[in-house]
Amino acid sequence: HSGMVGGQAMDIGFEGQFPEPHEVSRLQHMKTAALIQFSCEAGAIMGKASPPMRAALASYGLQLGLAFQIADDILDAEGNAAEMGKAVRKDAVAEKPTMVSVLGLERARAQAKVLCEQAVRHLDLFDEKADLLRQAAEFAMARRA
């Protein structure tokens, strides 16, 4: 209940409601952000990274996951179905709570940018070795599909 299943239950339970931004952030933390954080931390574990490096990669993954989900919600709200290759505006039709629905497009866009910048700052101790991860963060914010 405190992991991905709990996040999914919150997501379904909030449909048609207007939760507070911190509640939407919590459910996104438990779902998308948890997946990306796990991926980054798993890589650190398999690469036998030091505890500070492991923590930095986990923090990067968490912040990137939150930013990625907001960017995805923005694409759903204003994207082009032909360009994306999938239906758009599904969240609004289903009355799903997203950062776009609770903050509005511009504030959600600003929040995603801040989260992405925070994510990238966690990579400072890796110097140029983390450039691919920095590029992944840039891609997450710039993607159109």
N, C-alpha and C positions, 0 to 999 in steps of 0.2 A: 504493500500500500504506500510505501514511501519512495518507491522507485518508478519505473516506467509505467507499470500497470496503474499506479496511483495517479500519475500524470494523465494517462488516457482516461481514467474515470473522471478526473477533474474536467478534462476537455469536454467530455460528453455531458457531464452534469451542468456545465456552464452554458450550454447551448441555449440561446434565447434569453440569456441573462446579461447583465451589465456588471461584470466583476471589476474590482479595483485593478489598476495596473500591476500592483505587486502580486496579485493572485494570478494574473495571466503570466507574469514573469516566472512565478513559481512553477506553473504547469509546463512552461517551455523549458525551464531549467531541468525538470524531471524527464522530459522527452528528448527533443532534438539536441539540446545542449549536453545532456548525459551521453548520448551516442557519440558525439564528436569529442567530448572530453575523454571518454573511454578509449577511443581510437588513438588519441594523442598520448594518453598515459600508457596504453598498452605498448606503443612503440618505444616509449622511454624505458619501460620495464624490460622488454625484449632486448633493447640495446644496452642494458645494464647502466643506465644513466645514474648519476649521483642523485641523492635526495633533492638538492636544490634544482637540478635540471628537470627531474621528474615533476616536481611541484610547478615549475615554470611551464612545462608542456601541458600539464593538467589545467592550469589556469588559462593558458592560451586556448585550449580546446573548449573550455566552458564559455569564455567570452565570445569566441568565434561562433559557437553553437547558438548562443542567444542572438548574435548579430545575423547569422544565417537565417534563422527562423523569421526574424523581422523582415529581412530582405525578401524572403519567400512570400510572406504575407503582403508585402508591398506589390510584388509581382502579381499576386492573385487579384489585388484590388485594381491595378492599373495596367496590367499586361495585355498583350495581344495573343489571343488563342492560336492564331496561325503561326506566329513567331515562336510561341512557347511549345506548341505541339500538344496542348492539353486545354481543357476548359478553364476559364478564368471566372472570377467573382463567385467561386463556390463557397467561400467563407461567409460572405454577406448573405447569400441565399440560405445557407444552413444556420445563420445567426450564430456563427462560431466566434468565441472571444479571441481576439488577436490584439497585438499592440496597435495595429492600425485602427481597429474598432474602438479601442479605449483612449488612444492618444491622438488620433487623426494622422493623416499621411505625413505631414511635414514634421511633426514631433516624433513620429515613429522612425522616419528617415534619419533624423538627427540622433536619436537613441542608437540606431544601428551603427551609425558612423562612430559614435563615442565608444561603443562596445568593441568595434573592430580595431580602433586605435589602441584601446586598452589591451586587447589580445596581442597585437603586434609588439607592444612594449614588453610583454612577458618573454619575448624572444631575444632581448638585448644581450643576455649572457652567452648566446650562441654565435654572435657575430654573423659573418656571411654564411655560415653553415646552415642557417635557418631561412635563407632567402626563398627557398621553395615554399616554406610555410607562410612567409610574408606574401608571396604571390597568390597563394591559396586564399588568404584573407581578402586581398584586393579583388580576386575573381568573385568571391562570394558576394561582395558589395556591388560589383559592376555587371554581373550577369543579367541577361535579358530573357533567359529561358531556364 
